Amino acid sequence: MAEPAAGVLGTPGERRAPVVPAGVDALREQGLGVLVERGAGRGARYADEEYAAHGARPASRDEVLAADLVLCVTRPPAADLARLGPGQTLIGLLRPTEDPEPLREAADAGATLVALEGVPRTLSRAQTMDALSSQASVAGYKAVIEAARAYDGYLPLLMTAAGVARPARVLVLGAGVAGLQAIATAHRLGAVVTGYDVRPEAREEIASVGASVLEADGLDAGGQGGYARALTEDERAAQRAVLAEAAAGFDIVICAALVPTGPPPLLLTAEAVDRMRPGAVVVDLACGPRGGNAAPAVPGTEVRTPRGVAVIGAGDLAATVPRAASEAYSRNITALAAHLLDGGRVAVDLEDEIQAGVVAAHGGRAHHPALTGPDAPSAHGAATAAGPGEDHGSP
């Protein structure tokens, strides 16, 4: 029997690499030959020769798409998905809840689809596989750097010959992985930081990384799995009123709130942003095709409101730090691959809690609710498989 092969696939427009050169060693230890699409690491400054030095073979995209195990960062184009079939497994951040039809067709063709979004995040043995958290941490760090770039003042307190420059006041909405990293980074840079989250358990975490806690009386929304429960319409209105009043007193607001399913919650209305001082900055990490936390935010764009507030739609910040993000993601995806493999071959076991969360399709049958169709029941009830993308917290 031929040696099973893992293929490392690039994604058009994606700077992160699914596997870094050192990650090839981990795949080979699992009994896999490794093919790397030529140029797949270029965006993160990894040359084909570096992969070859670790025993991988540079290959064409066609060769990689024919591998037994195909590893990617974000979902490949529909034309590539259509080429997958029985005996092949695709692992990556596949976004099953967004435009599921191409994935559904690949599932019908017999491909096994493994979505890293579904890693059970509260399971300790799955932490090395948690790509949402690793990428959210990178995004939280970069959000502060982006805010500092756009801000018209200093972040720290500075004593100068011309006088004292006060530190920036920073508000972070959402104390998930990205929010906590943003708080810690802003604090290290000398800003005066306040954090907000409706989950009671998150408030201790906010304080632990050097921030004050913005309190909102009566808005406690602890839920299951580390996420907040859904707020009622009255609670959402009350939350927006509290945040509109609070945001007006800050120089920088970083929005970092996503929920497991559905669009991100609207936290700052256009009116709330308009109340901020001219020159203030809003960075919306939740901004994407399904909306964001700040109403004026536009995905991938920095806009200025009529009063001069900079609003940055930054839903894909991890990709702008490709080297660090690739190193973390490579560890996540190779750890998950090792969990799925037995003798170099993928061995699906939906009784396993991790696999129940990540296996979106197998053996010609869809398992993720988004792929089973509007009228079909889920093949298994893994609620943790319904993540929308990077989770940044849940206010």
C-alpha positions in Angstrom: 0.0 0.0 0.0 1.3 3.4 -1.0 2.4 5.8 1.8 -0.5 8.1 2.7 0.1 11.7 1.8 -0.7 15.0 3.5 -1.0 18.1 1.2 -0.4 21.6 2.4 -2.7 23.8 0.4 -2.5 27.6 0.0 -5.6 29.8 -0.2 -5.7 32.6 -2.7 -5.3 35.9 -0.9 -4.4 34.2 2.4 -1.0 35.2 3.9 -1.0 32.5 6.6 0.5 29.1 5.9 -1.5 26.0 7.1 1.7 24.3 8.2 5.1 25.9 8.8 8.3 24.0 7.8 8.9 22.7 11.4 5.3 21.4 11.3 6.2 19.0 8.5 8.2 17.0 11.1 5.0 16.4 13.1 3.1 15.2 10.0 5.9 12.8 9.0 6.0 11.4 12.5 2.4 10.3 11.9 3.5 8.2 8.9 2.6 10.7 6.2 4.5 11.8 3.2 4.1 15.6 2.9 3.4 17.6 -0.2 3.5 21.4 0.0 2.0 23.6 -2.8 4.6 25.7 -4.2 4.4 29.2 -2.7 2.0 28.1 0.1 4.2 29.6 2.7 5.3 32.7 0.8 2.9 35.1 2.5 4.5 34.2 5.9 8.0 34.4 4.4 8.6 30.6 4.3 10.4 29.5 1.2 9.7 26.2 -0.6 13.3 25.2 0.2 12.6 25.4 3.9 9.8 22.9 3.6 12.1 20.7 1.5 14.7 20.8 4.2 12.2 19.2 6.6 11.4 16.4 4.1 8.4 17.8 2.3 8.1 17.8 -1.5 7.1 21.0 -3.3 4.2 20.1 -5.5 1.6 21.6 -7.8 -1.9 22.5 -6.6 -3.3 19.6 -8.5 -1.0 17.2 -6.7 -1.9 18.6 -3.3 -5.6 18.5 -4.0 -5.2 14.8 -4.7 -3.6 14.0 -1.4 -5.3 11.8 1.2 -5.2 14.6 3.8 -5.5 18.2 2.6 -4.6 20.9 5.1 -5.6 24.5 4.6 -6.2 27.7 6.6 -9.4 29.1 5.3 -11.8 27.3 3.0 -10.5 26.6 -0.5 -12.5 28.0 -3.5 -15.6 26.0 -4.6 -13.8 24.7 -7.7 -11.2 23.1 -5.4 -13.8 21.6 -3.1 -15.5 20.0 -6.1 -12.4 18.0 -6.7 -12.4 16.2 -3.4 -13.9 12.7 -3.1 -14.0 9.5 -1.2 -10.8 8.7 0.8 -9.8 12.3 1.2 -10.0 14.5 4.2 -9.9 18.3 4.3 -9.0 20.1 7.5 -9.1 23.8 8.1 -11.2 26.8 9.2 -14.1 25.8 6.8 -16.8 28.2 8.0 -19.6 25.7 7.6 -22.3 28.2 8.5 -21.3 30.6 5.7 -22.4 29.6 2.2 -22.6 25.9 3.0 -23.5 24.6 -0.5 -19.9 24.0 -1.8 -19.1 22.1 1.4 -22.4 20.2 1.1 -21.5 19.1 -2.4 -18.0 17.9 -1.2 -19.7 16.0 1.6 -22.1 14.4 -0.9 -19.1 13.4 -3.0 -17.7 11.4 -0.1 -15.0 13.7 1.3 -14.4 13.9 5.0 -14.6 17.6 6.1 -13.0 18.6 9.4 -13.8 22.1 10.6 -11.4 23.5 13.2 -14.1 25.9 14.4 -15.7 22.9 16.1 -12.9 22.1 18.5 -14.5 21.8 22.0 -12.9 24.9 23.5 -13.6 24.0 27.2 -12.0 20.5 26.8 -8.5 20.7 28.2 -7.1 17.9 25.9 -8.3 19.9 22.9 -6.5 23.2 23.8 -3.5 22.5 21.5 -6.0 22.1 18.6 -7.9 25.3 19.3 -7.3 27.5 16.2 -10.0 29.9 17.1 -8.2 30.9 20.3 -4.8 31.0 18.8 -5.9 33.2 15.9 -8.0 35.4 18.2 -5.0 36.0 20.4 -3.1 37.3 17.4 -6.0 39.4 16.3 -6.4 41.0 19.8 -2.7 42.0 19.8 -2.9 43.5 16.3 -6.1 45.3 17.1 -4.2 47.5 19.6 -1.4 48.1 17.1 -3.9 49.2 14.5 -5.7 51.4 17.0 -2.3 53.0 17.9 -1.6 53.6 14.2 -4.9 55.4 13.6 -4.9 57.3 17.0 -3.9 60.9 17.0 -2.1 60.8 20.4 0.2 58.7 22.6 -0.9 55.5 24.2 1.2 55.9 27.4 1.7 58.8 29.8 4.7 60.7 28.5 6.7 63.4 30.3 8.1 65.8 27.8 9.9 69.2 27.9 6.6 70.6 26.5 4.5 69.1 29.3 2.8 66.0 30.2 0.8 64.0 27.6 -2.0 62.0 29.3 -2.3 58.3 28.5 -5.0 57.1 26.0 -8.2 55.8 27.5 -9.1 52.4 25.9 -12.3 50.4 26.2 -12.4 46.8 25.1 -15.8 45.3 24.6 -15.7 41.5 25.0 -13.4 39.6 27.2 -12.9 36.4 25.1 -9.5 35.5 23.9 -9.0 38.4 21.6 -10.5 40.9 24.1 -8.2 39.8 26.9 -5.2 39.9 24.6 -6.2 43.4 23.5 -6.5 44.5 27.1 -3.2 43.1 28.0 -1.4 44.6 25.0 -2.9 48.1 25.6 -2.0 47.9 29.2 1.6 46.9 28.4 1.7 49.9 26.1 0.8 52.2 28.9 -2.9 53.0 28.1 -5.5 53.2 30.8 -7.7 50.3 30.0 -11.3 49.3 30.8 -13.0 46.0 29.8 -16.6 45.0 29.5 -18.4 41.7 29.2 -21.9 40.6 30.3 -20.6 37.3 31.6 -20.0 37.6 35.3 -17.1 35.1 35.2 -15.3 37.3 32.6 -15.0 40.3 35.0 -12.3 38.7 37.1 -10.4 37.9 33.9 -10.6 41.5 32.9 -9.1 42.7 36.2 -6.4 40.0 36.1 -4.9 41.5 32.9 -4.7 45.0 34.3 -8.0 46.7 33.3 -10.9 48.3 35.2 -14.3 46.7 34.7 -17.1 48.6 33.1 -20.2 47.7 35.1 -23.7 47.5 33.6 -26.3 46.9 36.3 -28.7 44.1 35.6 -26.9 42.8 32.5 -25.6 39.4 33.6 -25.7 36.9 30.8 -23.6 33.9 31.7 -24.2 30.9 29.4 -22.8 27.5 28.6 -19.4 26.6 27.2 -17.9 30.0 28.0 -20.3 31.9 25.8 -23.0 34.4 26.9 -26.6 33.5 26.6 -28.7 35.4 24.1 -29.9 38.8 25.4 -33.6 39.8 25.2 -34.4 42.8 23.0 -34.9 44.9 26.1 -31.5 43.8 27.4 -29.9 44.6 24.1 -31.4 48.1 24.1 -30.2 48.6 27.7 -26.7 47.4 26.8 -26.4 49.7 23.8 -27.5 52.7 25.9 -24.9 51.9 28.6 -22.1 51.5 26.0 -23.1 54.6 24.1 -22.7 56.7 27.2 -19.5 54.9 28.2 -17.8 55.0 24.8 -18.0 58.8 24.6 -15.4 59.0 27.3 -12.8 56.9 25.6 -10.2 57.6 23.0 -10.1 54.0 21.6 -12.8 51.3 21.6 -11.9 47.8 20.5 -14.9 45.6 19.8 -14.3 41.9 20.2 -17.6 40.2 20.6 -18.7 37.2 18.6 -21.2 34.5 19.4 -21.2 30.8 18.5 -23.9 31.1 15.8 -25.5 33.9 14.0 -24.3 37.5 13.4 -22.2 39.3 16.0 -24.2 41.5 18.4 -24.5 45.2 17.6 -22.9 47.0 20.5 -22.2 50.5 19.2 -24.8 52.2 17.0 -23.9 54.9 14.5 -25.2 57.5 17.0 -22.9 56.1 19.8 -19.9 56.3 17.6 -20.8 59.8 16.6 -20.8 60.8 20.3 -17.1 60.0 20.5 -14.6 62.8 20.2 -13.0 63.7 16.9 -9.8 61.7 16.4 -11.1 58.7 18.5 -10.7 55.2 17.1 -13.0 52.2 16.9 -11.5 48.8 15.9 -14.2 46.2 15.2 -12.8 42.7 15.3 -16.2 41.2 14.7 -16.8 43.1 11.4 -17.5 40.7 8.5 -20.1 39.6 6.0 -22.8 39.1 8.7 -22.3 42.5 10.4 -20.2 43.6 13.3 -20.2 45.2 16.7 -20.0 48.8 15.5 -22.6 50.0 13.0 -20.4 52.2 10.9 -17.7 49.5 10.4 -17.0 48.2 6.9 -15.1 44.9 6.5 -11.5 45.4 5.6 -11.8 49.2 5.5 -11.0 52.2 7.6 -13.7 54.9 7.4 -14.0 58.3 9.0 -17.3 59.5 10.4 -18.4 63.1 9.6 -17.1 64.1 13.1 -13.7 62.5 12.5 -13.9 59.2 14.3 -11.8 56.4 12.6 -13.7 53.1 12.4 -11.7 50.1 11.3 -13.5 47.0 10.1 -10.9 44.4 11.1 -12.5 40.9 11.1 -9.4 39.2 9.6 -6.5 40.8 11.6 -4.7 37.5 12.3 -3.8 37.2 8.7 -2.0 40.5 8.9 0.5 39.0 11.4 1.2 36.0 9.1 4.3 34.6 10.7 3.1 34.5 14.3 -0.4 33.4 13.2 1.0 30.6 11.0 3.2 29.2 13.7 0.3 29.0 16.1 -2.1 27.6 13.5 0.4 25.0 12.3 0.6 23.6 15.9 -3.2 23.5 16.1 -3.8 21.7 12.8 -1.0 19.2 13.2 -2.2 18.4 16.7 -5.7 17.8 15.4 -4.4 15.7 12.5 -2.5 13.5 14.9 -5.7 13.0 16.9 -7.5 11.9 13.8 -4.8 9.6 12.4 -4.2 5.9 13.0 -1.2 4.5 11.2 -1.2 7.5 8.8 -4.9 7.1 7.9 -7.8 9.1 9.1 -9.9 7.0 11.5 -13.2 8.8 12.2 -14.8 8.0 15.5 -17.8 10.2 16.3 -18.0 8.8 19.8 -14.9 10.8 20.5 -15.8 14.2 21.9 -13.3 16.1 19.8 -14.1 14.4 16.6 -17.8 14.8 17.3 -17.2 18.6 17.3 -14.9 18.9 14.3 -16.1 16.3 11.8 -18.6 18.2 9.6 -19.0 15.4 7.0 -17.8 11.8 6.6 -18.7 8.8 4.4 -21.0 10.8 2.2 -23.1 12.0 5.1 -23.1 15.5 6.5 -22.8 15.9 10.3 -22.6 19.6 10.8 -26.1 21.1 11.1 -25.4 23.7 8.5 -24.6 21.0 5.9 -27.5 18.7 6.6 -29.9 21.0 4.8 -32.8 23.1 6.1 -35.1 20.1 6.6 -32.7 17.4 7.6 -31.7 16.6 11.2 -28.1 16.8 12.3 -26.4 13.5 12.1 -25.0 14.1 15.6 -25.7 16.8 18.1 -22.3 18.4 18.5 -23.3 22.0 19.4 -19.7 22.9 19.5 -19.4 22.5 15.8 -21.4 25.6 15.1 -18.8 28.2 15.5 -18.8 31.1 13.0 -15.2 31.8 12.9 -12.7 33.4 15.3 -14.4 33.8 18.7 -13.4 37.0 20.4 -15.8 36.9 23.4 -19.4 37.3 24.1 -20.8 40.5 25.5 
